[in-house]
């Protein structure tokens, strides 16, 4: 572990030259300036971290990135796993508020949409939205794309994606226990409800 | 003092510096090329993503940054991020509690749009597509060179918030009073000025993000003023970097 990455102890600020294109690849928090000598500049405040190249890559240069700064709250990016709370369920789509991206929570919520064809991987035209989600459910989803101006497009079409926590609509309102990949059961009343359940390992 | 009311002429502004040939004397005993002592501080730890406070003599400004956060639903989709700047003056910022003052040209809308134009060139908008970064600047006391202090403070707050930028942005203004060029003018000096040059400069990349030139200038004086302000911005850049390093 000690030989893999080097961390500089001095703090870099935006605009400082941190390296040269001939020996380093610009990573997150850095950018390349083509105007003069192809220098690599920092664009964030933090420590430099140099990661050596993977043995399989053809490019023999290390990657430099800026880490360690108290950055702003996370923003959803294509391909990231998010935790969202379902707000509206309609016949062809469900709306959800994205609350966490990966392991970090967001400062203010982002709007997401789960379309009917993205709920599961098989028989996507026969999906019943009301049997997959209810308002108030907590789901784990994948960000498919930035979507349109209103919302990000999310997908639950994998075994480990879907509802992770839901309240029972029966009188007790307890958190339900999953019994299969399509059903959850309330522990006190025994009522079974249909959801697209995530396979939590 | 009887006056016939058939005609009206506005009263001539009483200017202190009537004779343009004399040397201007600064009331706080600074040299012409000497900026006011600057105090800047980052970090608030509250709902804002980042914030900074700047005090240049009697000009005091707080800037808070919110974002990147979701754009309003009414806005069109955008591949790059959006920047929203808003400058407001508190009611106690100026000696006279009024927006329409003689000799005070800039109001809040002007300052907001100038701040936007300056920051637009330095923030990497493609790193936060579809979202908005809100910059709120509050002028607690307006003591001269307001726009410059706001720009420098905003760039410090953006660096504190972790928004990716090409470089830090520093800004100074130079006033031309008669034949003298004085840097970092106070309110009193701005009222007497014949021209003003404000630049927003990226010290590490040696690039200018915004130039605002008002009043009467000759080409030679513009050159001189640019050199003076670039040199001062360079030094201010070092000050900003030290503050960022110490706050970590």
Interface residues (C-beta under 8 A of the other chain):
Chain A: X10 X11 X13 X14 X15 X16 X17 X29 X31 X33 X41 X43 X44 X45 X46 X68 X69 X70 X71 X72 X73 X75 X107 X108 X109 X110 X111 X146 X148 X149 X150
Chain B: X47 X49 X50 X67 X68 X69 X70 X71 X73 X75 X76 X77 X78 X124 X127 X128 X129 X130 X131 X159 X160 X161 X162 X163 X164 X165 X166 X167 X168 X202 X203 X204 X205 X240 X241 X244 X245 X248
